[in-house]
């Protein structure tokens, strides 16, 4: 029996943004502790067997992208030439096998495009680390996962059990299903047409029965859409972080103590996300000043992904995120005032549910089945370039994880670069730390290490102010102080807001 699955409007948009280059990839570097004396890190054959035994939990990882014959809409189909050795690969660090060599290798792997004719992921086992441990560098196309589902994949492949290094179960039998034919696409089109008609009738009936709720829902969605559109139509400043980008990448990372971050957010009555964004704002100010840029009139704009899942993350695949625009007050010299301005914005975004504007468009595109809506939306964003950089923050596992008995020491996420964007920043908590992963265009931001150093310095600057017995506060900060801040993790995850009036 033939099989195919249409990509959602959002997942399809990442195919459009990528434009056939195979570089719009989420990435991560996982570093594992050296084994105990007498032990050895996992080898490539064991890792391949381990991944094969768990692939049935990740069905899209044995599927490739194809297109419908008329609309050209991206679809998932089984890869009839799936070869695990193409996706799980081995490499070794040059001597001396230190952190500098590992970062250079991570940048090299990030620079290599994925083969769009195959399943869109790679896992590189890295040997030759000076401390005797190993590392894994992962690469997954953005159409396949977002930050939250990426954590789900991490937890699928790793184990919380330190003793889980025994026998690997055999992989489940799998046979690729054949490609669909014209009749399959015709039947699917008719079925989708009937489904849209049923949904339209159900929504019309609900609207007649609940006119006040419909009015409130429409007003809220319209206000959120206007808020998002207004932010996107206002062009951000041109900065040294923006310009034409190439194919080559640099990777950097840095850690912050999670308990210290939580202490700062508690003392300043904010959230972990407010601290993360404030630290990026302070780091950008330091970094641009180091390039002799005039930060006095400079305000960077970040796009901040917001998780829109109503259920558990592990129950969904692909992307289910909206976004906020957040202005980073890099022109402000005072770390406390930068924090306060960011906190005001994030609270306003949460209160107004600004993320629902983008989410409504994506759900409408899914409901309509129109590939053109996705195409136009992606083209508009590319033309406007309404932000300078991406800053994302994901709640990771609070407990230690293991790969075949080897303990995961650190996990650094990486988000891709879009057109005109030379720098992206991803943060993820793991156990007692927040791990920042930084990706940059190799030529546009050659001094990426300076930005990583600036993150550490900016956090320390904010921490020192927050730790004062009576930290100085602006009148605005005192006026908006509340007994407790909003939820911290995952970033901007709103409560589920299902409504029969929503298309689809």
C-alpha positions, 0 to 999 in steps of 0.5 A, a space after each residue: 500500500 502506498 504512503 505519503 504525508 503532507 508537510 504542515 504549512 510551517 514545515 513547508 515554509 522551511 523548505 521554501 526558506 532553504 531554497 534547495 541549499 540543504 543548510 537550514 539545519 538545527 544542530 547540536 554538539 553533545 559531549 560525553 565523559 571519558 569512560 571509567 578506567 578499563 572502559 571504552 567509549 562507544 564505537 561507530 558500529 555500536 552507535 549505529 546498532 543503537 540508533 537502528 534499534 530506536 528508529 521506529 520511534 522517529 518515523 520521519 527519519 527514514 523518509 525523504 521529501 517529495 512533491 505533489 504533482 500539481 501543487 508542488 506541495 512538499 510531502 514525506 515518502 519512505 526512502 526506498 534506499 535508506 542507508 543508516 551508514 549514510 546518516 550515522 558517521 564517524 570522524 576523528 579530531 586532529 591532535 591535540 584533540 581539544 576544545 578548539 579542534 572540536 569547535 572547528 570540526 563542528 563548524 565544518 560539519 555545519 557548513 556541509 549541506 544535507 542531501 535533500 534527496 535523502 532523509 534530512 539528518 546526520 549524526 557524527 560520532 567524534 573520536 580522538 578527544 584529548 580527555 578520552 571521551 567522545 562527542 556527537 554532532 547532530 544535524 537535522 533539517 528545520 522542516 523535521 524538528 524545532 527546538 522542543 522536538 529536538 529535545 524529544 529526539 535527544 531523550 529518545 536516543 539517550 537514557 537516564 539509566 547509567 547502567 544502560 550499556 547492555 545488549 542492544 535490542 534488534 531493530 524492528 523490521 521495516 519495509 519502505 512503502 511505495 510512492 503514491 500514484 496519481 490516483 492516490 493524490 486525487 483521492 487525498 485531494 477529494 478527502 481534504 476538500 470534504 474535510 475542509 467543508 465539514 470543518 467550515 460547517 462546524 465552525 459556522 454552526 459554532 459561530 451562530 451558537 456563540 457569537 460573543 465568543 466568536 467576536 472575542 476570538 476574532 478581536 484577539 487574533 486580529 490584535 495579535 496579528 496587527 501587533 506582530 505585523 507592526 513589529 515586522 514592518 518596522 525595519 530593524 537597524 543595519 548592523 555588523 551582524 547582518 549582511 549577505 551570508 555564504 555557506 561556511 559557518 563557525 560554531 562557539 559555545 559557552 555555559 552559565 550556571 543555572 542556579 545563578 541564572 534562577 537566582 538573578 531572575 528571582 531577585 529581579 522578579 522576571 523569568 529565566 527567558 528574560 535573563 537569557 535575552 538580557 544577557 544576549 543584549 548585554 553581550 551584543 552591546 559589548 561585542 559591537 563596541 569591541 568593533 568600534 560600533 556606535 551603540 548609542 542609537 542602536 537597537 537590535 531586534 530578535 525573533 524569539 520562537 514560542 512553542 504552541 503545542 497543546 499536548 506533550 512535546 513527545 506526542 508531536 513531530 515537526 514544528 509547532 512554534 510561533 514567534 515574538 519580536 523583541 527589541 534588545 536595548 543594546 544602546 542602554 548602558 545599564 544592565 538593570 534597565 536592559 533587563 527591565 525593558 526586556 521584561 516589559 516586552 515579554 510580559 506585554 507579549 504574553 498578555 496580548 498573546 502576540 504569538 497567536 497572529 503568526 499561529 493563526 496564519 499558519 493554521 489557516 494555511 494548513 486548513 486551506 491546503 494552499 501552497 501559495 500562502 506558504 510561498 507568499 508568507 516565506 517570500 514576504 519574510 525574506 524580503 522584509 528581513 524584520 529581525 537581526 538575529 534569532 534567540 531561542 531558549 529551550 528547557 532541557 532535561 534536568 537529569 543526567 543522560 547517557 549514551 550506552 553508559 557514557 554520561 552526557 556532560 554538555 549539550 550545545 544546541 545550534 539554530 540556523 542562519 536565514 538570509 541576511 542574518 550572520 548570527 544565531 543564538 540557542 540556549 538550553 538548560 541541562 542539569 545545573 547549567 544553561 548551555 549557549 550554542 552560537 552559530 555565525 557566518 564564517 566571513 561576516 562574524 569571524 570573531 564569534 569567540 568574542 561574542 561567547 566571551 561577552 555572554 559570560 561578561 554580560 551575565 556577570 554584570 547583570 548578576 552583580 547588580 542583582 546581588 546587591 542588598 537593595 539593587 537600584 531600580 528605575 521607577 518603571 521597574 518598581 511600578 511593574 513589580 509583581 509578587 511572582 513572575 510568569 512561568 519560565 520554561 519552555 520559552 513562552 509556552 502558552 496554555 492550550 487555547 483550543 477553540 472550535 472557531 479555529 480552522 482545522 
